[in-house]
Amino acid sequence: VEGCNIYNLLQNCSDLLEQFGGHAAAAGLSLKTDMLPEFKKQFEASIVEQGIPEQKVLEYSKLITIEDCQNIPWILSLRMKEPTGNKNPNWIFRVEEATVVYVSNTAINNNAVTVVLRNDAGNELRLRQFRPVEDFSIYLYHKVHTLISPDFVYFGGITRPEWQLVDIQEVPDMEVV
């Protein structure tokens, strides 16, 4: 989030933490379970104090289609930007007005979800999200806009592209029956 320094936010709550570390864009922490409610309260107060907007604003590199996501040479050309990280953010693309046709939890303890989108031409795109914080089944058979990011799975000497779901928003008044 633009203007948010995660390390500084944690510093403001350091009296509640066992340990913490990191930098402006990423951090880790340890705290006792019974301190979690107070930590959440103090952390959120620090966010307000820093003037960080509550609503997330996600930027994307380019508007693309499901067909673009199936263009293997183009997808593999994105690897030239690797490695990605704080100073070299990963590609994020927007796919508009696709219908969610399948949602499945694919890992034990709900650690991953698979979402399948279909466009009006009948082309489908499989997306994954690890450690989901929402129930994506609420979007089933609804038109959505999504933000997605390419990932590359290396196995057995073969590189395979996989798309990660970054964000999803329902298109208002566009339920598909």
Order of alpha helices (4+ residues) and beta strands (2+ residues): alpha-beta-beta-alpha-beta-alpha-alpha-beta-beta-beta-beta-beta
